């Protein structure tokens, strides 16, 4: 059967072909349209992240006392929460005057890391991700990033957390 | 272009769109992960690359439309 010229065809014929010969084209075109719309969604998602990162200012948190200077011995740890109660952190006394503190959430899947004194490193028990105690960098395992570091300051006889360094 | 040739070209274009889409999906998840981890450096390049990939997908879609019209008009004339 010969079809009418395209201009004389009703609009719905474009999308709902009743001719089996053109059906394959319509199905493919609609599928391609769906894929391109999904691609647009991905692009909008990236754009949204970009806009958020531009307009979202870096939050600042009030300093918080972690412990007294001689509250823990060399090689011992103190657990605390900073900047909020939902952010567990670990402070390690690495020397008489040296303290380091990190977020306790592993950067892989947020398991709690602990200080392995014999190996002098932070270990995640879930997937054996190891972090250097000196700077929180990844020594081995699946964690993609170093542990966020908590900046510490001495305030008289106190150790105070002042900032989270991502 | 023959009907068979047209279908092959469209299938190829759809396969390319699907590959670009998978790259875009990976890009979005990687960017989101980076953003949530507080590392904003890759966000702008990722958005630009995503825009380029979207344009490529759009271009392929237009190509599919052109092939479609071409084959249909050929069928109309036959």
gemmi code that builds the backbone of each chain (N, CA, C; Angstrom):
import gemmi

chains = {
    "A": [
        ("UNK", (0.842, -1.193, 0.000), (0.000, 0.000, 0.000), (0.884, 1.253, 0.000)),
        ("UNK", (0.604, 2.149, -0.903), (1.403, 3.367, -0.972), (0.930, 4.366, 0.087)),
        ("UNK", (1.882, 4.937, 0.806), (1.519, 5.902, 1.844), (1.334, 7.279, 1.235)),
        ("UNK", (0.602, 8.119, 1.958), (0.440, 9.503, 1.512), (1.753, 10.244, 1.742)),
        ("UNK", (1.951, 11.373, 1.065), (3.143, 12.179, 1.367), (3.162, 12.572, 2.846)),
        ("UNK", (4.366, 12.776, 3.335), (4.530, 13.016, 4.777), (3.716, 14.207, 5.279)),
        ("UNK", (3.587, 15.257, 4.427), (2.870, 16.469, 4.859), (1.389, 16.198, 5.102)),
        ("UNK", (0.855, 15.206, 4.394), (-0.580, 14.939, 4.525), (-0.902, 13.931, 5.625)),
        ("UNK", (0.144, 13.315, 6.151), (-0.069, 12.328, 7.216), (-0.399, 13.043, 8.532)),
        ("UNK", (-1.309, 12.469, 9.328), (-1.535, 13.070, 10.639), (-0.287, 12.928, 11.519)),
        ("UNK", (-0.167, 13.817, 12.486), (1.043, 13.891, 13.312), (1.312, 12.591, 14.086)),
        ("UNK", (0.227, 11.958, 14.529), (0.416, 10.771, 15.366), (1.107, 9.634, 14.638)),
        ("UNK", (1.023, 9.655, 13.282), (1.649, 8.573, 12.518), (3.170, 8.533, 12.709)),
        ("UNK", (3.740, 9.718, 12.992), (5.181, 9.786, 13.193), (5.623, 8.893, 14.342)),
        ("UNK", (4.854, 8.912, 15.421), (5.248, 8.183, 16.633), (4.582, 6.826, 16.759)),
        ("UNK", (3.408, 6.656, 16.163), (2.687, 5.390, 16.272), (2.441, 4.824, 14.876)),
        ("UNK", (3.479, 4.234, 14.399), (3.361, 3.694, 13.051), (2.465, 2.458, 13.052)),
        ("UNK", (1.575, 2.384, 12.084), (0.745, 1.188, 11.988), (1.242, 0.284, 10.869)),
        ("UNK", (2.299, 0.712, 10.221), (2.868, -0.129, 9.169), (4.026, -0.930, 9.760)),
        ("UNK", (3.946, -2.234, 9.591), (4.966, -3.083, 10.211), (6.359, -2.775, 9.659)),
        ("UNK", (6.410, -2.311, 8.423), (7.718, -2.036, 7.812), (8.454, -0.908, 8.522)),
        ("UNK", (7.719, 0.068, 9.026), (8.379, 1.211, 9.687), (8.407, 1.069, 11.208)),
        ("UNK", (7.800, 0.005, 11.703), (7.708, -0.179, 13.147), (9.089, -0.227, 13.804)),
        ("UNK", (10.018, -0.918, 13.158), (11.365, -1.064, 13.710), (12.027, 0.301, 13.892)),
        ("UNK", (11.778, 1.173, 12.899), (12.385, 2.502, 12.979), (11.829, 3.284, 14.155)),
        ("UNK", (10.513, 3.195, 14.312), (9.876, 3.956, 15.401), (10.402, 3.467, 16.738)),
        ("UNK", (10.469, 2.133, 16.923), (10.940, 1.584, 18.193), (12.370, 2.036, 18.473)),
        ("UNK", (13.217, 1.983, 17.467), (14.610, 2.397, 17.656), (14.712, 3.893, 17.942)),
        ("UNK", (13.919, 4.676, 17.224), (13.966, 6.117, 17.427), (13.512, 6.488, 18.832)),
        ("UNK", (12.454, 5.807, 19.284), (11.971, 6.098, 20.638), (12.986, 5.661, 21.691)),
        ("UNK", (13.622, 4.531, 21.453), (14.641, 4.065, 22.389), (15.814, 5.047, 22.427)),
        ("UNK", (16.211, 5.511, 21.222), (17.305, 6.487, 21.154), (16.910, 7.775, 21.872)),
        ("UNK", (15.660, 8.171, 21.726), (15.177, 9.384, 22.402), (15.263, 9.213, 23.920)),
        ("UNK", (14.880, 8.025, 24.387), (14.954, 7.730, 25.814), (16.408, 7.813, 26.303)),
        ("UNK", (17.334, 7.249, 25.510), (18.748, 7.281, 25.900), (19.267, 8.723, 25.951)),
        ("UNK", (18.867, 9.518, 24.961), (19.352, 10.905, 24.923), (18.767, 11.709, 26.086)),
        ("UNK", (17.513, 11.445, 26.436), (16.924, 12.135, 27.591), (17.636, 11.726, 28.878)),
        ("UNK", (18.019, 10.446, 28.968), (18.789, 10.004, 30.133), (20.136, 10.719, 30.169)),
        ("UNK", (20.742, 10.869, 28.989), (22.010, 11.590, 28.896), (21.841, 13.035, 29.370)),
        ("UNK", (20.718, 13.647, 28.990), (20.429, 15.011, 29.449), (20.315, 15.031, 30.982)),
        ("UNK", (19.669, 14.003, 31.528), (19.545, 13.905, 32.985), (20.903, 13.827, 33.659)),
        ("UNK", (21.818, 13.052, 33.077), (23.176, 12.931, 33.631), (23.880, 14.291, 33.605)),
        ("UNK", (23.719, 14.990, 32.482), (24.356, 16.309, 32.350), (23.777, 17.280, 33.381)),
        ("UNK", (22.462, 17.264, 33.554), (21.831, 18.151, 34.542), (22.338, 17.800, 35.949)),
        ("UNK", (22.524, 16.505, 36.202), (23.073, 16.084, 37.487), (24.452, 16.675, 37.730)),
        ("UNK", (25.310, 16.607, 36.709), (26.654, 17.188, 36.829), (26.578, 18.697, 37.049)),
        ("UNK", (25.646, 19.331, 36.326), (25.470, 20.781, 36.447), (25.002, 21.143, 37.859)),
        ("UNK", (24.114, 20.324, 38.383), (23.583, 20.565, 39.732), (24.711, 20.479, 40.766)),
        ("UNK", (25.573, 19.496, 40.608), (26.708, 19.364, 41.533), (27.611, 20.593, 41.426)),
        ("UNK", (27.822, 21.046, 40.183), (28.669, 22.224, 39.958), (28.077, 23.448, 40.653)),
        ("UNK", (26.777, 23.664, 40.468), (26.110, 24.826, 41.078), (26.189, 24.724, 42.603)),
        ("UNK", (25.954, 23.556, 43.118), (26.026, 23.350, 44.577), (27.421, 23.648, 45.110)),
        ("UNK", (28.430, 23.185, 44.374), (29.796, 23.394, 44.866), (30.180, 24.873, 44.806)),
        ("UNK", (29.577, 25.624, 43.865), (29.868, 27.055, 43.777), (29.194, 27.833, 44.907)),
        ("UNK", (27.956, 27.446, 45.192), (27.185, 28.258, 46.133), (27.235, 27.748, 47.565)),
        ("UNK", (27.792, 26.555, 47.742), (27.851, 26.007, 49.091), (29.165, 26.465, 49.734)),
        ("UNK", (29.072, 27.298, 50.737), (30.293, 27.771, 51.379), (30.826, 26.704, 52.335)),
        ("UNK", (32.115, 26.770, 52.552), (32.752, 25.797, 53.437), (32.292, 26.049, 54.876)),
        ("UNK", (31.730, 25.048, 55.535), (31.245, 25.296, 56.888), (32.401, 25.446, 57.873)),
        ("UNK", (32.207, 26.287, 58.842), (33.233, 26.424, 59.885), (32.619, 25.974, 61.208)),
        ("UNK", (33.432, 25.362, 62.012), (32.943, 24.826, 63.280), (33.735, 25.420, 64.435)),
        ("UNK", (33.060, 25.498, 65.542), (33.691, 26.071, 66.725), (34.762, 25.120, 67.242)),
        ("UNK", (35.876, 25.682, 67.772), (36.895, 24.817, 68.375), (36.293, 24.007, 69.527)),
        ("UNK", (36.874, 22.830, 69.714), (36.322, 21.949, 70.748), (37.476, 21.282, 71.501)),
        ("UNK", (37.392, 21.300, 72.790), (38.434, 20.657, 73.594), (38.358, 19.150, 73.398)),
        ("UNK", (39.529, 18.536, 73.164), (39.563, 17.082, 72.953), (40.032, 16.386, 74.222)),
        ("UNK", (41.140, 16.868, 74.767), (41.640, 16.249, 76.000), (42.672, 17.169, 76.637)),
        ("UNK", (43.077, 16.794, 77.823), (44.174, 17.503, 78.474), (45.485, 17.021, 77.888)),
        ("UNK", (46.526, 17.824, 78.090), (47.827, 17.511, 77.499), (48.374, 16.176, 77.991)),
        ("UNK", (48.182, 15.885, 79.272), (48.737, 14.649, 79.830), (47.657, 13.621, 80.152)),
        ("UNK", (46.561, 13.761, 79.488), (45.453, 12.840, 79.757), (45.716, 11.450, 79.181)),
        ("UNK", (46.419, 11.390, 78.058), (46.736, 10.081, 77.467), (48.251, 9.947, 77.319)),
        ("UNK", (48.711, 8.712, 77.447), (50.154, 8.453, 77.350), (50.565, 8.333, 75.889)),
        ("UNK", (51.874, 8.373, 75.656), (52.393, 8.220, 74.284), (51.999, 6.833, 73.746)),
        ("UNK", (51.472, 6.796, 72.541), (51.044, 5.542, 71.925), (49.599, 5.196, 72.226)),
        ("UNK", (48.944, 6.020, 73.031), (47.542, 5.750, 73.336), (46.631, 6.645, 72.489)),
        ("UNK", (45.365, 6.282, 72.514), (44.417, 7.026, 71.671), (43.268, 7.560, 72.525)),
        ("UNK", (42.635, 8.561, 71.979), (41.398, 9.045, 72.599), (40.367, 9.233, 71.494)),
        ("UNK", (39.189, 8.701, 71.734), (38.107, 8.860, 70.765), (37.271, 10.074, 71.144)),
        ("UNK", (36.867, 10.810, 70.156), (36.011, 11.969, 70.400), (35.162, 12.211, 69.154)),
        ("UNK", (34.272, 13.162, 69.219), (33.428, 13.498, 68.068), (33.664, 14.950, 67.687)),
        ("UNK", (33.900, 15.175, 66.406), (34.108, 16.537, 65.926), (33.871, 16.558, 64.412)),
        ("UNK", (33.211, 17.514, 63.856), (32.629, 18.717, 64.486), (31.241, 18.473, 65.089)),
        ("UNK", (30.569, 17.399, 64.708), (29.265, 17.128, 65.315), (29.332, 15.792, 66.051)),
        ("UNK", (28.299, 15.483, 66.763), (28.266, 14.228, 67.521), (28.243, 13.010, 66.602)),
        ("UNK", (27.883, 13.219, 65.318), (27.824, 12.103, 64.357), (29.143, 11.903, 63.609)),
        ("UNK", (30.173, 12.629, 64.007), (31.465, 12.520, 63.324), (32.524, 11.979, 64.281)),
        ("UNK", (32.640, 10.658, 64.385), (33.626, 10.092, 65.308), (35.051, 10.344, 64.814)),
        ("UNK", (35.924, 10.661, 65.754), (37.324, 10.932, 65.426), (38.223, 10.177, 66.390)),
        ("UNK", (39.465, 10.056, 65.989), (40.441, 9.360, 66.822), (41.689, 10.235, 66.943)),
        ("UNK", (42.111, 10.458, 68.175), (43.337, 11.228, 68.398), (44.402, 10.278, 68.932)),
        ("UNK", (45.612, 10.400, 68.407), (46.709, 9.514, 68.810), (47.858, 10.380, 69.309)),
        ("UNK", (48.401, 9.985, 70.422), (49.594, 10.690, 70.906), (50.794, 9.927, 70.379)),
        ("UNK", (51.481, 10.525, 69.404), (52.596, 9.825, 68.751), (53.934, 10.133, 69.410)),
        ("UNK", (53.975, 11.138, 70.237), (55.212, 11.495, 70.921), (54.877, 12.353, 72.125)),
        ("UNK", (55.884, 12.702, 72.904), (55.591, 13.502, 74.102), (54.838, 14.797, 73.786)),
        ("UNK", (55.182, 15.398, 72.666), (54.528, 16.654, 72.293), (53.768, 16.539, 70.972)),
        ("UNK", (53.646, 15.339, 70.454), (53.007, 15.185, 69.143), (51.652, 14.480, 69.262)),
        ("UNK", (50.676, 15.144, 68.713), (49.322, 14.585, 68.675), (48.821, 14.666, 67.228)),
        ("UNK", (48.161, 13.626, 66.780), (47.479, 13.688, 65.480), (46.054, 13.183, 65.671)),
        ("UNK", (45.152, 13.705, 64.858), (43.754, 13.262, 64.960), (43.162, 13.153, 63.566)),
        ("UNK", (42.342, 12.149, 63.395), (41.703, 11.901, 62.100), (40.242, 11.538, 62.314)),
        ("UNK", (39.481, 11.695, 61.235), (38.126, 11.160, 61.263), (38.245, 9.647, 61.388)),
        ("UNK", (37.339, 9.059, 62.167), (37.452, 7.610, 62.379), (36.742, 6.808, 61.280)),
        ("UNK", (36.075, 7.537, 60.370), (35.345, 6.826, 59.300), (36.296, 6.517, 58.158)),
        ("UNK", (36.419, 5.237, 57.838), (37.244, 4.836, 56.696), (36.659, 5.479, 55.431)),
        ("UNK", (37.537, 5.952, 54.543), (37.052, 6.623, 53.323), (36.543, 5.620, 52.284)),
        ("UNK", (36.604, 4.336, 52.606), (36.058, 3.340, 51.691), (34.565, 3.193, 51.931)),
        ("UNK", (34.196, 2.576, 53.065), (32.773, 2.381, 53.349), (32.394, 2.806, 54.768)),
        ("UNK", (33.183, 3.707, 55.329), (32.855, 4.347, 56.610), (32.908, 3.424, 57.828)),
        ("UNK", (33.605, 2.312, 57.737), (33.826, 1.514, 58.952), (34.745, 2.314, 59.877)),
        ("UNK", (34.702, 2.000, 61.148), (35.533, 2.730, 62.113), (36.966, 2.192, 62.076)),
        ("UNK", (37.919, 3.084, 61.866), (39.322, 2.667, 61.873), (39.830, 2.656, 63.314)),
        ("UNK", (40.852, 1.862, 63.558), (41.462, 1.819, 64.897), (42.971, 1.930, 64.752)),
        ("UNK", (43.627, 2.261, 65.858), (45.077, 2.440, 65.837), (45.755, 1.112, 66.163)),
        ("UNK", (46.539, 0.594, 65.218), (47.307, -0.632, 65.453), (48.682, -0.199, 65.938)),
        ("UNK", (48.908, -0.304, 67.240), (50.121, 0.269, 67.839), (51.391, -0.440, 67.326)),
        ("UNK", (51.327, -1.774, 67.203), (52.533, -2.528, 66.809), (52.996, -2.117, 65.404)),
        ("UNK", (52.026, -1.922, 64.523), (52.387, -1.552, 63.148), (52.461, -0.036, 62.972)),
        ("UNK", (52.059, 0.676, 63.989), (52.023, 2.138, 63.939), (51.269, 2.650, 62.709)),
        ("UNK", (50.043, 2.197, 62.601), (49.204, 2.652, 61.493), (47.736, 2.545, 61.914)),
        ("UNK", (46.893, 3.182, 61.150), (45.448, 3.082, 61.391), (44.903, 2.007, 60.462)),
        ("UNK", (44.083, 1.134, 61.012), (43.584, 0.010, 60.205), (42.068, -0.009, 60.196)),
        ("UNK", (41.540, -0.338, 59.026), (40.098, -0.550, 58.916), (39.859, -2.058, 58.905)),
        ("UNK", (39.106, -2.583, 59.848), (38.954, -4.035, 59.933), (38.041, -4.623, 58.850)),
        ("UNK", (37.245, -3.789, 58.212), (36.261, -4.327, 57.254), (36.926, -4.884, 55.994)),
        ("UNK", (37.817, -4.086, 55.377), (38.417, -4.522, 54.114), (39.931, -4.328, 54.107)),
        ("UNK", (40.495, -4.291, 55.309), (41.949, -4.190, 55.466), (42.539, -2.981, 54.745)),
        ("UNK", (41.907, -1.859, 54.944), (42.478, -0.608, 54.450), (43.372, -0.047, 55.550)),
        ("UNK", (44.619, 0.297, 55.188), (45.567, 0.818, 56.177), (45.909, 2.265, 55.852)),
        ("UNK", (46.064, 3.051, 56.905), (46.389, 4.472, 56.740), (47.635, 4.798, 57.576)),
        ("UNK", (48.459, 5.703, 57.040), (49.655, 6.130, 57.781), (49.227, 6.983, 58.952)),
        ("UNK", (49.870, 6.763, 60.094), (49.490, 7.526, 61.278), (50.035, 8.959, 61.192)),
        ("UNK", (51.095, 9.153, 60.376), (51.711, 10.494, 60.304), (50.810, 11.496, 59.586)),
        ("UNK", (50.212, 11.073, 58.454), (49.431, 12.034, 57.671), (48.070, 11.500, 57.201)),
        ("UNK", (47.742, 10.289, 57.577), (46.442, 9.725, 57.206), (46.365, 9.200, 55.788)),
        ("UNK", (47.509, 9.166, 55.084), (47.482, 8.701, 53.687), (47.234, 7.192, 53.626)),
        ("UNK", (46.740, 6.745, 52.478), (46.403, 5.330, 52.314), (47.678, 4.516, 52.101)),
        ("UNK", (47.868, 3.473, 52.900), (49.031, 2.597, 52.741), (48.683, 1.384, 51.894)),
        ("UNK", (47.487, 0.875, 52.100), (47.045, -0.261, 51.277), (45.532, -0.426, 51.388)),
        ("UNK", (44.990, -1.193, 50.478), (43.569, -1.508, 50.557), (42.707, -0.620, 49.680)),
        ("UNK", (41.403, -0.793, 49.796), (40.490, -0.114, 48.860), (40.169, 1.361, 49.144)),
        ("UNK", (40.525, 1.949, 50.296), (40.129, 3.353, 50.495), (40.657, 4.261, 49.385)),
        ("UNK", (39.786, 5.098, 48.823), (40.215, 5.932, 47.702), (40.952, 7.209, 48.115)),
        ("UNK", (40.778, 7.621, 49.372), (41.360, 8.895, 49.795), (41.959, 8.772, 51.194)),
        ("UNK", (42.846, 9.721, 51.556), (43.354, 9.723, 52.929), (42.233, 10.015, 53.923)),
        ("UNK", (42.486, 9.723, 55.168), (41.505, 10.062, 56.209), (41.460, 11.567, 56.382)),
        ("UNK", (40.271, 12.147, 56.538), (40.211, 13.584, 56.846), (40.943, 13.857, 58.167)),
        ("UNK", (41.787, 14.866, 58.129), (42.600, 15.158, 59.305), (41.910, 16.231, 60.155)),
        ("UNK", (42.003, 16.078, 61.438), (41.475, 17.079, 62.355), (42.652, 17.929, 62.822)),
        ("UNK", (42.549, 19.214, 62.555), (43.646, 20.093, 62.985), (43.546, 20.308, 64.496)),
        ("UNK", (44.677, 20.127, 65.159), (44.718, 20.268, 66.619), (45.580, 21.465, 66.991)),
        ("UNK", (45.198, 22.095, 68.076), (46.010, 23.195, 68.600), (46.144, 23.038, 70.109)),
        ("UNK", (47.245, 23.550, 70.621), (47.396, 23.539, 72.078), (46.816, 24.820, 72.638)),
        ("UNK", (46.037, 24.651, 73.646), (45.465, 25.823, 74.316), (45.729, 25.658, 75.811)),
        ("UNK", (46.888, 26.171, 76.228), (47.303, 25.938, 77.612), (47.611, 24.472, 77.818)),
        ("UNK", (46.896, 23.841, 78.706), (47.111, 22.412, 78.947), (46.088, 21.549, 78.213)),
        ("UNK", (45.392, 22.142, 77.292), (44.370, 21.400, 76.563), (44.761, 21.218, 75.095)),
        ("UNK", (44.257, 20.148, 74.532), (44.361, 19.936, 73.084), (42.978, 20.253, 72.504)),
        ("UNK", (42.962, 21.138, 71.519), (41.700, 21.624, 70.981), (41.620, 21.296, 69.487)),
        ("UNK", (40.484, 20.764, 69.064), (40.242, 20.535, 67.635), (39.676, 21.811, 67.043)),
        ("UNK", (40.264, 22.247, 65.920), (39.832, 23.532, 65.363), (39.273, 23.428, 63.947)),
        ("UNK", (39.627, 22.383, 63.230), (39.230, 22.352, 61.807), (39.305, 20.917, 61.269)),
        ("UNK", (38.467, 20.647, 60.267), (38.550, 19.367, 59.563), (39.195, 19.630, 58.217)),
        ("UNK", (40.315, 18.961, 57.962), (41.023, 19.139, 56.683), (40.737, 17.935, 55.802)),
        ("UNK", (39.989, 18.177, 54.736), (39.621, 17.065, 53.846), (40.751, 16.736, 52.884)),
    ],
    "B": [
        ("UNK", (19.902, 5.072, 0.725), (20.235, 4.008, 1.677), (19.114, 2.973, 1.736)),
        ("UNK", (19.482, 1.699, 1.755), (18.463, 0.647, 1.806), (17.889, 0.557, 3.215)),
        ("UNK", (16.741, -0.134, 3.316), (16.112, -0.304, 4.625), (17.051, -1.032, 5.596)),
        ("UNK", (17.689, -2.096, 5.082), (18.584, -2.895, 5.909), (19.800, -2.059, 6.363)),
        ("UNK", (20.331, -1.317, 5.391), (21.478, -0.456, 5.706), (21.107, 0.600, 6.730)),
        ("UNK", (19.898, 1.140, 6.585), (19.419, 2.150, 7.524), (19.326, 1.606, 8.934)),
        ("UNK", (18.786, 0.410, 9.047), (18.650, -0.209, 10.371), (20.019, -0.457, 11.003)),
        ("UNK", (20.954, -0.900, 10.199), (22.310, -1.151, 10.715), (22.933, 0.148, 11.223)),
        ("UNK", (22.770, 1.208, 10.436), (23.331, 2.503, 10.842), (22.693, 2.979, 12.148)),
        ("UNK", (21.382, 2.801, 12.251), (20.681, 3.238, 13.466), (21.125, 2.404, 14.672)),
        ("UNK", (21.265, 1.092, 14.469), (21.734, 0.235, 15.563), (23.125, 0.661, 16.040)),
        ("UNK", (23.973, 0.964, 15.079), (25.322, 1.418, 15.428), (25.281, 2.705, 16.221)),
        ("UNK", (24.434, 3.644, 15.788), (24.323, 4.928, 16.487), (23.785, 4.724, 17.911)),
        ("UNK", (22.807, 3.825, 18.043), (22.246, 3.558, 19.380), (23.315, 2.938, 20.289)),
        ("UNK", (24.120, 2.033, 19.725), (25.191, 1.421, 20.516), (26.174, 2.492, 20.987)),
        ("UNK", (26.486, 3.438, 20.096), (27.408, 4.526, 20.480), (26.802, 5.395, 21.573)),
        ("UNK", (25.512, 5.702, 21.431), (24.835, 6.511, 22.455), (24.886, 5.787, 23.792)),
        ("UNK", (24.652, 4.468, 23.771), (24.662, 3.695, 25.015), (26.039, 3.754, 25.672)),
        ("UNK", (27.100, 3.661, 24.862), (28.464, 3.721, 25.416), (28.713, 5.099, 26.048)),
        ("UNK", (28.307, 6.153, 25.326), (28.493, 7.510, 25.861), (27.704, 7.691, 27.156)),
        ("UNK", (26.537, 7.087, 27.190), (25.685, 7.196, 28.384), (26.327, 6.509, 29.588)),
        ("UNK", (26.934, 5.357, 29.350), (27.616, 4.649, 30.443), (28.769, 5.505, 30.982)),
        ("UNK", (29.497, 6.140, 30.071), (30.593, 7.029, 30.503), (30.030, 8.177, 31.338)),
        ("UNK", (28.904, 8.731, 30.882), (28.278, 9.836, 31.622), (27.834, 9.398, 33.017)),
        ("UNK", (27.289, 8.186, 33.103), (26.854, 7.672, 34.402), (28.037, 7.534, 35.348)),
        ("UNK", (29.128, 6.979, 34.824), (30.335, 6.837, 35.647), (30.829, 8.220, 36.089)),
        ("UNK", (30.811, 9.163, 35.130), (31.280, 10.518, 35.412), (30.457, 11.158, 36.526)),
        ("UNK", (29.154, 10.980, 36.455), (28.268, 11.578, 37.459), (28.533, 10.985, 38.842)),
        ("UNK", (28.644, 9.672, 38.927), (28.881, 9.048, 40.237), (30.254, 9.450, 40.791)),
        ("UNK", (31.259, 9.501, 39.908), (32.600, 9.887, 40.364), (32.611, 11.337, 40.835)),
        ("UNK", (31.889, 12.204, 40.111), (31.836, 13.621, 40.489), (31.110, 13.788, 41.821)),
        ("UNK", (30.022, 13.074, 41.972), (29.251, 13.169, 43.219), (30.088, 12.687, 44.404)),
        ("UNK", (30.797, 11.600, 44.179), (31.647, 11.051, 45.232), (32.712, 12.069, 45.627)),
        ("UNK", (33.305, 12.678, 44.612), (34.353, 13.664, 44.848), (33.793, 14.894, 45.576)),
        ("UNK", (32.614, 15.326, 45.155), (31.975, 16.495, 45.773), (31.660, 16.228, 47.243)),
        ("UNK", (31.099, 15.055, 47.510), (30.728, 14.737, 48.890), (31.960, 14.551, 49.779)),
        ("UNK", (33.085, 14.189, 49.141), (34.312, 14.027, 49.913), (35.020, 15.359, 50.136)),
        ("UNK", (34.448, 16.438, 49.576), (35.022, 17.764, 49.790), (36.142, 18.108, 48.825)),
        ("UNK", (36.180, 17.448, 47.678), (37.203, 17.759, 46.675), (36.518, 18.348, 45.442)),
        ("UNK", (36.475, 19.674, 45.328), (35.710, 20.292, 44.232), (36.483, 20.397, 42.913)),
        ("UNK", (37.776, 20.040, 42.897), (38.603, 20.288, 41.704), (38.038, 19.638, 40.428)),
        ("UNK", (37.596, 18.375, 40.456), (37.180, 17.762, 39.181), (35.758, 18.110, 38.749)),
        ("UNK", (35.043, 18.930, 39.519), (33.614, 19.132, 39.231), (33.399, 19.902, 37.924)),
        ("UNK", (34.151, 20.984, 37.735), (33.971, 21.787, 36.507), (34.381, 21.001, 35.248)),
        ("UNK", (35.568, 20.380, 35.230), (35.905, 19.576, 34.037), (34.889, 18.469, 33.778)),
        ("UNK", (34.378, 17.866, 34.839), (33.401, 16.778, 34.663), (32.117, 17.313, 34.030)),
        ("UNK", (31.687, 18.514, 34.462), (30.471, 19.105, 33.889), (30.672, 19.416, 32.404)),
        ("UNK", (31.868, 19.915, 32.069), (32.152, 20.231, 30.659), (32.147, 18.952, 29.816)),
        ("UNK", (32.809, 17.921, 30.345), (32.870, 16.653, 29.598), (31.466, 16.064, 29.446)),
        ("UNK", (30.662, 16.175, 30.509), (29.295, 15.657, 30.457), (28.489, 16.407, 29.384)),
        ("UNK", (28.712, 17.724, 29.297), (28.016, 18.520, 28.271), (28.428, 18.064, 26.873)),
        ("UNK", (29.712, 17.815, 26.710), (30.213, 17.360, 25.399), (29.594, 16.004, 25.044)),
        ("UNK", (29.544, 15.113, 26.038), (28.970, 13.783, 25.793), (27.486, 13.887, 25.451)),
        ("UNK", (26.777, 14.792, 26.151), (25.361, 14.998, 25.849), (25.187, 15.524, 24.426)),
        ("UNK", (26.040, 16.467, 24.034), (25.960, 17.000, 22.662), (26.215, 15.889, 21.647)),
        ("UNK", (27.176, 15.013, 21.961), (27.471, 13.896, 21.048), (26.253, 12.977, 20.940)),
        ("UNK", (25.613, 12.719, 22.082), (24.393, 11.884, 22.074), (23.311, 12.557, 21.226)),
        ("UNK", (23.154, 13.886, 21.416), (22.155, 14.635, 20.646), (22.451, 14.571, 19.155)),
        ("UNK", (23.735, 14.696, 18.816), (24.140, 14.625, 17.419), (23.808, 13.264, 16.810)),
        ("UNK", (24.076, 12.220, 17.577), (23.766, 10.869, 17.092), (22.256, 10.676, 16.942)),
        ("UNK", (21.505, 11.304, 17.854), (20.046, 11.209, 17.757), (19.544, 11.904, 16.487)),
        ("UNK", (20.125, 13.045, 16.184), (19.758, 13.746, 14.949), (20.117, 12.904, 13.727)),
        ("UNK", (21.268, 12.228, 13.836), (21.699, 11.339, 12.746), (20.679, 10.218, 12.542)),
        ("UNK", (20.200, 9.670, 13.667), (19.188, 8.607, 13.585), (17.920, 9.140, 12.909)),
        ("UNK", (17.513, 10.352, 13.315), (16.319, 10.963, 12.719), (16.469, 11.165, 11.221)),
        ("UNK", (17.686, 11.592, 10.818), (17.941, 11.847, 9.398), (17.862, 10.547, 8.593)),
        ("UNK", (18.479, 9.497, 9.129), (18.441, 8.186, 8.456), (16.991, 7.710, 8.344)),
        ("UNK", (16.263, 7.885, 9.453), (14.863, 7.469, 9.515), (14.051, 8.147, 8.415)),
        ("UNK", (14.206, 9.464, 8.325), (13.459, 10.231, 7.316), (13.858, 9.798, 5.906)),
        ("UNK", (15.159, 9.602, 5.738), (15.688, 9.237, 4.424), (15.105, 7.899, 3.959)),
        ("UNK", (15.109, 6.909, 4.855), (14.621, 5.579, 4.487), (13.111, 5.603, 4.267)),
        ("UNK", (12.427, 6.364, 5.123), (10.956, 6.445, 4.973), (10.566, 7.097, 3.667)),
        ("UNK", (11.246, 8.197, 3.331), (10.893, 8.882, 2.089), (11.202, 8.004, 0.881)),
        ("UNK", (12.265, 7.216, 1.032), (12.599, 6.281, -0.043), (11.492, 5.233, -0.201)),
        ("UNK", (11.002, 4.751, 0.960), (9.902, 3.766, 0.943), (8.662, 4.384, 0.302)),
        ("UNK", (8.404, 5.673, 0.614), (7.213, 6.338, 0.066), (7.261, 6.423, -1.465)),
        ("UNK", (8.511, 6.628, -1.954), (8.649, 6.768, -3.396), (8.571, 5.438, -4.127)),
        ("UNK", (8.943, 4.343, -3.396), (8.926, 3.000, -4.041), (7.517, 2.503, -4.266)),
    ],
}
model = gemmi.Model(1)
for chain_id, residues in chains.items():
    chain = gemmi.Chain(chain_id)
    for i, (resn, *xyz) in enumerate(residues, 1):
        res = gemmi.Residue()
        res.name, res.seqid = resn, gemmi.SeqId(i, " ")
        for name, pos in zip(("N", "CA", "C"), xyz):
            atom = gemmi.Atom()
            atom.name, atom.element = name, gemmi.Element(name[0])
            atom.pos, atom.b_iso = gemmi.Position(*pos), 0.0
            res.add_atom(atom)
        chain.add_residue(res)
    model.add_chain(chain)
structure = gemmi.Structure()
structure.add_model(model)
structure.setup_entities()
